[in-house]
Amino acid sequence: MNRNRLATVALTALAPVSWGSTYFVTTQFLPADRPLFTGMMRALPAGLALLALTRRLPRGDWWWKSVVLGALNIGAFFPLLFLSAYRLPGGMAAVIGSVGPLWVAGLAALFLGEKPTLRTLLTAIAAALGVSLVVLKAAGSFDAIGVLAALGSSASMSAGTVFTKRWGRPEGAGPLVLTGWQLTAGGLLIAPVAFFVEGAPPALDGRNLAGYVYLALVNTAVAYWLWFRGIGRMTATSVTFLGPLSPLTAAVVGWAALGQALAPVQLLGMAIAFGATLAGQIGAGRSGTRPPKAVEEIVPFSSTEGNAAELSIDVIGVAVRR
């Protein structure tokens, strides 16, 4: 892996690492039982801030493309992920979500011409196995709606990754602009669902506001900016192999900050998942796959200018009201 690609992978990896802090911030700083309101507060303020910063709105067919990408990466992804976390036992939502690389491999073959190799498929299975060992706890009864929601959230983010890669960016629009469009569209889609399901916004104190500021700026605006930049420089499959870093980070933060014990089987799972993440990048680096010309013209593949599937949401433990 050359130095330029290593820099790109490292910066892109900061996105799922940041998402791994969601559990700690949610449980320690935010009001309980407001996952949809939290999703809206993560996306909409960050999107509006980026719109104000970049001062550029979509034009032509990028109006509907921004809505589609915003729905896939944010608007549908957040609610489905929270719903699966509520209805499924233990870490099952993250285990189901960890099949993201398999979703992306199939969609990338269909829409991008990135044919999956046997190595890619085996690496994806190893990543899912590692995540399951880290987060899967004693299970209760399975819930069909929860399983479908978990599969839907994984498929939604995977499709968003693939179509972000396929459509690239309009001429002169950088990843910061594209991030603002998607976050705004996704936040606007979540807002009516949040008010309908959870009612009026809760009263917020200083601690709550600090948590939401972190989620909106660092955990969402910056993280998704890095994620979308990474999609422009890497294959869709190699990007999604960084997703397991999210639950791994959540486990490490839980151990360091909350005193949560890590059993030997969890440490084994972390080693397997991290090894699969590295293998996914090494394999992609050797494949010589380059992004489509439309994307490459905007951001050269060898550029050093930086860059999930958010899997750590399963350990948030906050409930979606019925």
N, C-alpha and C positions, 0 to 999 in steps of 0.2 A: 504494500500500500504506500503510494508516494506521499510526500509531505503535504501537498495541496489537498489531496483527498482525505488525509488524516485530519487536517484542520476542519474540513467540511463536516466529517462524521462527528468529531468532538463537539463542534458547535451545535449541530443538529441534536445530539444526544442530550444537550442541556434542557431541551423541551420536555421529554418524558421524565427526566430527573426532577424538574420543577413540578410536574404533575404529581410526582410521588409525595410531595409535601401536602397535598390536598387534605388527607386524613387528619394530620396534626392541626392544620389551621382551622379546619371545620369544627373539630371537636373542642378545640381550646379557645377559639375566638368568635365563632358565629352562633347566632340563635339556633336552637334545636328545631327540628321538624319543618324546615323550610328549604328543602333541596332545590325545588324549582325556582323559588325566589333567588336562591344562591346562584343557580345557573344563569338566570337573567342578569344578576348583578355582576357576574364574571364577564359576560359577553357584551352587553349593551353599553355600559360606560366606557369600556376599553375600545369598542368599535367607534363610538362617537368621538372619543379623544383622538383616535388615529385619523378619523375623517377631518377633524379640525386641524390636525397637524399637517396632513398631506394636502388638504384643500383640493381634492380631486374626487369627482363622482364618476360612476360607470357611464359608458357611452355605448350606444348601439346594442348589440347582442350581449354585451357584458352586464347589462341590467339583469337579464334572466339567468345568465351564468352565475352571477354573484349570489342570486337567491338560491339557486340549486346547490352551489358549493356551501353557502352558509347553512342551508338546511341539513346537508349531509354531514358536514364537519362539526356543526354546533347545534342547530335548532332541533334536529331529530336525535342526534347523538346524546346530548346531555339528558333529556327526559327519559329516553329508553335505558340509559345506563343507570340512572337513579331508580327507575322502576324495577330493573333487574336486581339491584342491590337490596331493595326493600323485600322482594318476594322470594329470593333464593337464599338458602342457608349458607352460612360461613362465607368462604371465598369462592363459591361456585360461579358467581358472576364473572370474576376475574379469570377463572379457568376457561369458561366458555369464550370470554373476550380474547383470550390469548391465542385463539385460532386466527387472529387477524392476518398474520403472514400467509396463511393458506388462502384466505379470502382474496388478499391482494395478489397473490401469485396467479390465481384463476382469472381475476379481473384484468390484471396486467397482460396476461396472455391474450385475452379477448379484445382489449381496447388499445393496448400499446405495442403488441407484438413481442413482449418480453416472455419468451417461452421458459417455463420453470424447469429446472434440472432436477434430477434425483437428489442431488446434494441439497438443493433449496428445500425440497419437500421434507427430507429427513431432518434438516436443521430446524424447520418450522415445527415439526412434531416434537423435537427435543426441547425447544423453547416452551411449548405448551406444557410438556411434562415437568420442566423445571419450575414454572410458575405454579402449577398445581401442587407441587410439594411445598412451596413457600406459603401459599395462602389457603389451601383447602383444609378446613377444619371439620370437626364432627358434623355430619350432615343430618338434617331433619328430612321432612317430606319434600319432594320435588314439586315444583309448581310449573305447569305448562306455560302460563302467561309469562312467568319470570324467565323461563328458558328462551321463549321466543323473543322477549325483550332484550336479553343478553346477546342472542344471535343477531338481532336487528341492530343493536348499537355497534357491534363489531363490524357488521356488513356496511352500516352507514359510514363509519369512519374510514373503512377500507375503500369504499367507492369514492368518498371525498378525496382520499389520497390519490387514487388513480386518475380521477377526472381533473384534479388540480394539475397533475403531471401532463395529462393529455392536452388541456387547453392552454397551459402556460400562462402568460400574462399579456395584456394588450401592450402595444408599443409605447414605451416611455413610462410605464407603470411598474414600479418596483414592488418587492414583496410586502413592504409596509403598507402600500396602498391596497393591495389585494387582501391583506389581513384585515384592514379596517372595513372593507366592504363585506367580508364574510362574517365578521363578528357582529356588525350592525344588523345584517340580515338575520343571522341566527338569533340574536337577542330579541329582535322584534317578533320573531316567530314564537319564542318561548314566553314572552310577556303575557299574552292573553291566557295561555294555558296555566301559568303560575297564578294569576289572579282568580281564574275560575276554580282551580283545584284547592289553592291554599288561602284564598281570601285576600284581604287588604295587607299591605306590607307591615311587618312587625316594627315596634319601636326599637331603635338602635342606640346603643351606648358607644362610648369611645373605643372600647375593645372590639366591638362588632365592626365599627367603621374601619379600624386599622386592618382587621382581617379581610374585609371586602376590598380595601385599597390594594393589599398585597395580591389577592386573587385576580383582580382586574388588571393590574399593571404587570406584575412579574409572572404570575401563574398563567395568565391568559394572553395579554397583548404581546409581551416579549416572547413568551414560550411559543405561541402560534406563529409569530413572525419568524422565529428561528426554524420552526417546523416546515413552514411553506418555503422558506429559502432553501432548506435541505432538499425538498422535493424537486426543486429546480436544478439541482446539481447531482443527484443520485438517482438510481433506479427506484421505482416505487417499492419493489420488494425489499431492497436493502434499507430503505427508510423505515418500513414497518417492522423490520427486525430489531429496531431500537426500542420498540414498545415495551418489551419486558423490563427495561430499566425502571419503569414507573412503579410496578409493585415491589421490585427489589429495593428501590429507594424508600418506599413507604414502610417496608419491613425494617430497614436500617434506622429510619427516623423514629419508628415506634420503639425500637430497642434502645436507642441513645437518649431520646427525650422523654419517653413515657415509661421506661423500665419494662417493656414487654420482652419476655424471654424468647430466644430463638433456639428451637430444638435442633439436634443433629440432622434430622431429616430435612428441616428447613434450610440449614446451611448447605446441605447437599443439593437441594433444589436451586438455591441461589447460584451455586457453582455451575450447575447444568445450564440454567437460563442465561447466565452471563457468558458462558462458553458458546452457547448457541448464538448469542448476539454478536460476539466477535467473529464467529464462523460465517455468519450472514454477511458481514462487511468484507471479510477476506475473500469469500467466494464471489461477491459482487465485484470487488476490485479486480479480480483476475478475469472476469468474464469479458471485460472490455465493452460492456453495454454502454451506449451513450444516449443521452436524452434526445427526444425528437428535435428536428431542426428548428421548429418554431420557438421552443424553449431555449435552445442553445444560442440562438441569435440574441436573446435578451440577456442571458447570463451564461458565460462560457463555463463549460463543465469543469475546467481546471482552475476556476477562480478560487481565491482564498477568502472571499468575502462572507464566509459563514453559511449557516444553513439558511398516536395512537389512539398510537391508540391508547387512549388514557385508560390504563387498566387498574390503577390504584383505587378507583372509586368504590370497589367492592368493600373495602375496609372502612369506608366513611361511617357506615352504620347509622345514617340519618334516614328517617322514614318519609316516604311520600304518602301524604294523606289520601285516604280512599276518596 
